[in-house]
Amino acid sequence: SSRFCLHFCHQLPSSPSLFRMARVARACLLLSLGSCAGGYRMIANCVPGPMMNIVGRPALYTAVLKILMPTIYGDMKFMATGKESECMAAANAVNSNQLLAESDLAATITTDFNVTELGMVKSMDPYDNTSAYLYVFANEAYRDYEYIANCVPGGVVSSLEQTAGKPALYTVALQTILPSLMGDLQYLGEGPCGRVMNKINEGNTSVLPLLKDHDPEFEGMDELGILQGLDTADNKSSYLYVFKNKMWNETWGVMTGRRLSPDIVA
């Protein structure tokens, strides 16, 4: 699975010590990270010319690849032809996430790997048995983990003495527990938040705008302003905290272990 799968162990026991709470949360984080794999934005395949005899034309082979890997190959981003060694090198560069700027993809690949881009018309020409063909697709398995969420039972929020039982102040407790993970707070809400938390932590970036727009899909969730967040937490409710994910590298589009600094793993 390429999902981040950070389903927090949020049923934390009440404790007079924030440090003890932190140790539990850190353990949950490391277990979650260890069980998940990542996928990059794009995925490539270099196909030797002789394999084209299945369909005869490079453009038609796109459909073959999508049939073979329907859950991975998304929209076609780029198609090119050249020597097999150059084609393989380009595919490896894409699949190892070395090419970052999608807008400059064609120029980068054709320049760095000496292959020729195939447009719609050229790709319908008969294939060349002595060449290889590069296909670059959007990766359907890719997930953007820009945000990270935690759904905390009201009893846990209200019982923490250091934050006086206030939902808004509990934000600082979470950022203290996981300082290398929890960035700026993006949303604080109250309601049945377990399912919402899971969707966000599975890389569904559309959830946060829907929450802010009070979408019916998340009926029962109410955003809390500053003043509401300073009321005492309701023991019978739950509170959703959505943060910027500090471990998410927006440039590379990956989770980076370099963010696992000693203040998390200690």
C-alpha angles and dihedrals in degrees: 000000000000094000118118089226096195096162099165123228087237099161089092117168120243110263135174088222121071088194093063089049090051093055091056093048092047091052091050091050095052093047090051094048091049093057098054138073131204134231128203128234095252136033128196140198128194111207120195114234097245090062089063091076087088091075104003098224130072094226092056092051088069088074091050092055092047091051090050094048107020095159094051110034111074129165117350110251104174142358127193143160134216145112114338093240092055092043092052092048091052092049091050090050091053094044092049091051095244094135109070111168108073091188090060095040098113095046093046096049097043091048100041098039104031096236127138121239116238116215125198095275098044092046089062092061117102113277125258111237092208096053135069128227127226120209121187119189137177107260110244090197092058117114129189112224097186090134133046126196139198126193109205124191113241091237090062093047095047095047099055105104095194091065097035091238092289117143093214093052091047085071088075091050091056092046089049093050093050108019095161092052109035112071128172117340111253101176140008117191143161128223142061096339107159095095092043091052091051093050092052094046090050088063100262101150093179092072099076096056089046091052092051090049092050092240113195090235087075098042112169095035114114124186114232121221124209096272094045090048090059093060116099112273119258110242090211095054137063132229128221120211118189118189138177106263107240091192091060112098104209094191095055097028094229143108107255122210089204086083089064092095125172092270087070103037099038 
